[in-house]
Amino acid sequence: MSIILDVQNLKTHFPIRKGLLRKVVNHVRAVDGVSLQLHEKETLGLVGESGCGKSTVGRSILHLIPPTAGTVHFENQDLASLSASELRKKRVHMQMIFQNPLSSLNPRMTVEEIITGAPIFHGLVNKSDRRKFASKLMNTVGLNPKQLQRFPHEFSGGQRQRICIARALALSPKLLICDESVSALDVSIQAQILNLFKDLQEEFGMSYLFISHDMAVVRYISDRVAVMYLGRIVEIADKDSLFDNPKHPYTKALLSSIPATHPAHKTERRALQGDVPSPTTIYKGCPFMARCPEAKPHCGETPPVLESVGRDHMVSCFETVKTEKAAG
């Protein structure tokens, strides 16, 4: 499969200003060197604890937040090289579903206006055909077309998320970035939305970047999984390899936190010591060192980089790479 999205060394830093003159005294390094690739018709899960920079990665890829450094190539085209009008046209093929469906929908617009607004703006749909177009999308996402004249507050959380999906599908995107798109829903509704995502991917051939902190959800929907910690990817592999044989100590701790579905299926908890380090600090070595149960003195000397430890399995950890190479 060809690569549809290629992100290299992406950085997004936010300035911290103080004083009367609002002088920049430091930066919050929300994303600090993320590299990933997404293939056509593939789902890449992006996981990590709250505050690690997952959502900022999604917004930076679409240039909703301008990246500080790095490159984002979509269909072999550098998005940073495009003018504002060219980027607007390119975004037709890249859509995002946000975490809170209620806050991402305009409360003053009907569902019909929400779904058809962008296609009409881009000249993809005539105003005379908007009702027919919106009705088809409502059927696609499992909603009743008779509800097109309702407003967002008249729907349940799951229904609002389906409206957000319909709005994203209205432009026939090739890339869909899902930012915690099921985290606010009940478990039964989560299952319905996840199955809908799978059906839509099979029907329209889209690629997903699925951002979530729920490891069970990520395992169900993803083909590959990337694990983020403090603005960086520390491990990336296909889902079976990552869940069955995690390599990075942080990934092992994340997986051990998944609740067991049966009393007999108990896993050893790997509780991490200490708090999450500050994203304003520049670390000489591994930023996970202070919480890592396997850390050695040399881990604080230079920052680790992603290295291959198996077929399509990469990890950013000195000790893990050393152990794997010795075993191999």
C-alpha positions as CSV (number, residue, x, y, z in Angstrom):
1,M,0.0,0.0,0.0
2,S,1.2,3.5,-0.8
3,I,1.9,6.1,1.9
4,I,-0.8,8.8,2.0
5,L,0.6,10.7,5.1
6,D,4.2,11.2,5.9
7,V,5.1,13.2,9.0
8,Q,8.8,13.8,9.8
9,N,10.2,15.4,13.0
10,L,7.0,17.4,13.7
11,K,7.4,19.9,16.5
12,T,4.7,22.2,17.9
13,H,5.9,24.6,20.7
14,F,3.8,27.2,22.4
15,P,5.5,30.3,23.8
16,I,5.2,31.2,27.5
17,R,5.1,35.0,27.9
18,K,5.6,37.1,31.0
19,G,5.9,40.7,32.1
20,L,4.4,43.9,30.8
21,L,6.1,43.5,27.4
22,R,4.9,39.8,27.1
23,K,8.5,38.6,26.6
24,V,8.9,34.9,25.7
25,V,10.6,33.2,28.6
26,N,10.1,29.6,27.7
27,H,8.1,27.2,25.5
28,V,5.7,24.3,26.1
29,R,7.0,21.5,23.9
30,A,3.6,19.9,23.3
31,V,4.9,17.9,20.2
32,D,8.7,17.5,20.2
33,G,9.8,15.5,17.2
34,V,7.1,13.1,16.0
35,S,7.6,11.0,12.9
36,L,5.0,8.6,11.5
37,Q,3.6,7.3,8.3
38,L,0.1,6.3,7.4
39,H,-0.8,4.0,4.4
40,E,-3.9,4.0,2.3
41,K,-6.9,2.3,3.9
42,E,-4.9,1.9,7.1
43,T,-5.8,2.8,10.7
44,L,-3.0,4.0,12.9
45,G,-3.8,4.3,16.6
46,L,-2.1,7.1,18.6
47,V,-2.2,6.5,22.3
48,G,-0.7,7.9,25.5
49,E,-1.8,9.5,28.8
50,S,-3.5,12.8,29.0
51,G,-1.3,15.8,28.1
52,C,1.2,13.8,26.0
53,G,0.4,15.8,22.9
54,K,-1.8,13.4,20.9
55,S,-4.5,16.0,20.0
56,T,-1.9,18.6,19.1
57,V,-0.3,16.1,16.7
58,G,-3.7,15.8,14.9
59,R,-4.3,19.5,14.7
60,S,-0.7,20.2,13.6
61,I,-1.0,17.7,10.8
62,L,-3.9,19.6,9.4
63,H,-2.2,22.9,10.1
64,L,-5.1,24.0,12.3
65,I,-2.2,24.7,14.7
66,P,0.9,25.9,12.7
67,P,3.8,23.5,13.4
68,T,7.0,25.0,14.8
69,A,9.2,22.6,12.8
70,G,9.1,19.4,10.7
71,T,7.3,18.4,7.6
72,V,3.9,17.0,6.8
73,H,3.4,15.4,3.4
74,F,-0.1,14.5,2.3
75,E,-0.2,12.6,-1.0
76,N,3.5,13.5,-1.6
77,Q,2.8,17.2,-1.2
78,D,4.3,19.3,1.5
79,L,1.5,21.2,3.2
80,A,3.8,23.9,4.5
81,S,4.6,24.9,0.9
82,L,1.0,25.6,0.0
83,S,-0.6,29.0,0.1
84,A,-3.7,29.6,2.2
85,S,-6.1,29.0,-0.7
86,E,-4.2,25.9,-1.8
87,L,-4.2,24.5,1.7
88,R,-8.0,25.2,1.9
89,K,-8.5,23.1,-1.2
90,K,-6.2,20.3,0.1
91,R,-8.1,20.1,3.4
92,V,-11.1,18.9,1.4
93,H,-9.4,15.5,1.5
94,M,-8.4,15.7,5.2
95,Q,-11.1,15.9,7.8
96,M,-11.1,15.8,11.6
97,I,-13.7,14.5,14.1
98,F,-13.3,16.3,17.5
99,Q,-13.6,14.9,21.0
100,N,-16.7,16.7,22.1
101,P,-19.5,16.5,19.5
102,L,-21.7,19.1,21.1
103,S,-19.0,21.8,21.3
104,S,-17.9,21.1,17.7
105,L,-21.4,21.6,16.3
106,N,-22.9,25.1,15.7
107,P,-25.9,25.3,18.0
108,R,-27.6,27.8,15.7
109,M,-27.5,25.6,12.6
110,T,-29.7,22.7,11.7
111,V,-28.3,19.3,10.9
112,E,-28.9,19.9,7.2
113,E,-26.9,23.2,7.3
114,I,-24.1,21.6,9.3
115,I,-23.7,18.7,6.9
116,T,-24.0,20.6,3.6
117,G,-22.2,23.8,4.5
118,A,-18.7,22.8,3.5
119,P,-19.7,20.9,0.3
120,I,-21.7,23.9,-0.9
121,F,-18.8,26.3,-0.1
122,H,-16.4,24.2,-2.1
123,G,-18.8,23.9,-5.0
124,L,-19.3,20.1,-4.6
125,V,-23.1,20.3,-4.1
126,N,-25.7,22.7,-5.4
127,K,-28.0,24.4,-3.0
128,S,-31.0,22.8,-4.7
129,D,-29.6,19.3,-4.0
130,R,-28.6,19.9,-0.4
131,R,-31.6,18.1,1.1
132,K,-31.1,15.0,-1.0
133,F,-27.3,15.0,-0.3
134,A,-27.8,15.4,3.5
135,S,-30.5,12.7,3.6
136,K,-28.1,10.2,1.9
137,L,-25.4,10.9,4.5
138,M,-27.8,10.7,7.3
139,N,-28.7,7.2,6.1
140,T,-25.0,6.3,5.8
141,V,-24.3,7.1,9.4
142,G,-27.5,5.5,10.7
143,L,-29.7,8.5,11.4
144,N,-33.2,9.3,10.3
145,P,-33.3,11.9,7.4
146,K,-36.5,13.3,8.9
147,Q,-34.4,14.8,11.7
148,L,-32.5,17.1,9.3
149,Q,-34.3,20.2,10.5
150,R,-33.4,19.6,14.1
151,F,-30.6,21.4,16.1
152,P,-27.7,19.6,17.8
153,H,-29.1,20.0,21.3
154,E,-32.1,17.8,20.3
155,F,-29.9,14.7,19.8
156,S,-28.1,12.3,22.2
157,G,-24.3,12.1,22.5
158,G,-24.1,9.2,20.1
159,Q,-26.3,10.8,17.6
160,R,-24.3,14.0,17.7
161,Q,-21.1,12.0,17.0
162,R,-22.8,10.5,14.0
163,I,-23.7,14.0,12.8
164,C,-20.0,14.9,13.1
165,I,-19.0,11.8,11.1
166,A,-21.6,12.8,8.4
167,R,-20.1,16.3,8.3
168,A,-16.6,14.9,7.8
169,L,-17.8,12.4,5.1
170,A,-19.6,15.2,3.2
171,L,-16.3,16.2,1.5
172,S,-15.3,12.6,0.6
173,P,-12.0,12.7,2.5
174,K,-9.1,10.4,2.0
175,L,-7.7,11.0,5.5
176,L,-9.8,11.1,8.7
177,I,-8.3,12.2,12.0
178,C,-10.4,11.0,14.9
179,D,-9.5,12.8,18.1
180,E,-11.0,10.9,21.1
181,S,-14.1,10.5,19.0
182,V,-15.7,7.8,21.3
183,S,-14.3,8.7,24.7
184,A,-17.4,10.7,25.8
185,L,-19.8,8.0,24.8
186,D,-21.4,5.1,26.7
187,V,-19.8,1.7,26.0
188,S,-22.7,0.4,23.9
189,I,-22.7,3.5,21.8
190,Q,-18.9,3.3,21.5
191,A,-19.2,-0.1,19.9
192,Q,-21.8,1.2,17.4
193,I,-19.6,4.1,16.4
194,L,-16.5,1.9,16.1
195,N,-18.3,-0.5,13.9
196,L,-19.5,2.4,11.8
197,F,-15.9,3.6,11.4
198,K,-14.9,0.1,10.1
199,D,-17.9,-0.1,7.7
200,L,-17.1,3.4,6.3
201,Q,-13.5,2.6,5.8
202,E,-14.4,-0.5,3.9
203,E,-16.9,1.4,1.8
204,F,-15.0,4.6,1.1
205,G,-11.3,3.4,1.5
206,M,-10.3,6.1,3.9
207,S,-7.2,6.2,6.1
208,Y,-7.6,6.9,9.9
209,L,-5.4,8.4,12.4
210,F,-7.2,7.3,15.5
211,I,-6.2,9.3,18.7
212,S,-7.3,7.8,22.0
213,H,-6.3,7.0,25.5
214,D,-8.5,3.9,25.6
215,M,-6.2,0.9,24.8
216,A,-9.1,-1.5,24.3
217,V,-10.7,0.7,21.7
218,V,-7.3,1.2,19.9
219,R,-6.7,-2.5,19.8
220,Y,-10.1,-3.1,18.2
221,I,-9.9,-0.6,15.4
222,S,-6.2,-0.1,14.6
223,D,-3.9,-1.9,12.2
224,R,-0.8,-0.3,13.8
225,V,-0.3,1.6,17.1
226,A,2.1,4.4,18.0
227,V,2.6,5.2,21.7
228,M,3.4,8.8,22.7
229,Y,5.1,10.1,25.9
230,L,5.8,13.8,26.5
231,G,5.5,14.9,22.9
232,R,7.5,12.0,21.4
233,I,6.7,8.6,20.0
234,V,8.4,5.9,22.1
235,E,7.1,2.8,20.4
236,I,5.3,1.9,17.1
237,A,4.3,-1.5,15.8
238,D,1.4,-3.5,14.4
239,K,-1.3,-3.9,17.1
240,D,-0.8,-7.6,17.7
241,S,3.0,-7.2,18.2
242,L,2.6,-4.2,20.5
243,F,-0.2,-5.7,22.7
244,D,1.2,-9.2,22.9
245,N,4.9,-8.3,23.2
246,P,5.4,-4.6,24.3
247,K,9.0,-3.4,24.4
248,H,9.1,0.0,26.0
249,P,8.7,0.2,29.8
250,Y,6.0,3.0,29.3
251,T,4.0,0.8,26.9
252,K,4.2,-2.1,29.4
253,A,2.8,0.2,32.1
254,L,0.0,1.4,29.9
255,L,-1.1,-2.1,28.9
256,S,-1.0,-3.3,32.5
257,S,-3.5,-0.6,33.4
258,I,-6.2,-2.1,31.2
259,P,-8.9,-3.6,33.4
260,A,-9.3,-7.4,33.2
261,T,-12.6,-8.5,31.6
262,H,-12.6,-11.8,33.6
263,P,-11.5,-12.5,37.2
264,A,-9.2,-15.2,36.0
265,H,-7.4,-13.0,33.6
266,K,-5.3,-10.9,35.9
267,T,-2.2,-9.0,34.8
268,E,0.7,-7.7,36.8
269,R,0.3,-4.0,37.5
270,R,3.3,-1.9,36.6
271,A,2.7,1.3,38.5
272,L,4.9,4.2,37.4
273,Q,6.5,6.3,40.2
274,G,6.5,10.1,40.2
275,D,4.6,12.6,38.1
276,V,4.7,13.3,34.4
277,P,7.7,15.6,33.7
278,S,7.1,19.2,32.6
279,P,6.8,19.8,28.8
280,T,8.7,23.1,29.4
281,T,11.9,21.3,30.4
282,I,14.6,20.4,27.9
283,Y,15.9,17.0,28.8
284,K,19.5,16.0,28.1
285,G,18.7,12.3,28.0
286,C,15.5,10.2,28.0
287,P,12.5,12.1,29.4
288,F,11.0,8.9,30.8
289,M,14.1,8.2,32.9
290,A,12.7,9.6,36.2
291,R,9.8,7.2,36.1
292,C,11.4,4.2,34.4
293,P,11.9,1.1,36.5
294,E,14.6,-0.1,34.1
295,A,16.6,3.1,33.8
296,K,20.4,3.1,33.9
297,P,22.8,6.0,34.5
298,H,23.6,6.3,30.8
299,C,19.9,6.9,29.9
300,G,20.4,10.5,31.2
301,E,23.3,11.3,28.8
302,T,21.7,11.4,25.4
303,P,18.1,11.2,24.1
304,P,17.1,7.9,22.6
305,V,15.8,7.6,19.1
306,L,13.4,5.1,17.5
307,E,15.3,1.9,16.5
308,S,14.1,-1.3,14.9
309,V,13.7,-4.3,17.3
310,G,11.8,-6.5,15.0
311,R,9.7,-6.6,11.8
312,D,7.9,-3.3,11.6
313,H,8.5,-2.8,15.4
314,M,10.4,0.3,16.5
315,V,11.2,1.5,20.1
316,S,12.9,4.4,21.6
317,C,14.8,2.9,24.6
318,F,18.5,2.2,25.1
319,E,18.0,-0.8,27.4
320,T,15.3,-2.4,25.2
321,V,17.4,-2.1,22.0
322,K,20.5,-3.4,23.8
323,T,18.6,-6.4,25.2
324,E,16.9,-7.2,21.8
325,K,20.2,-7.0,19.9
326,A,21.9,-9.3,22.5
327,A,19.1,-11.8,22.2
328,G,19.1,-11.6,18.4
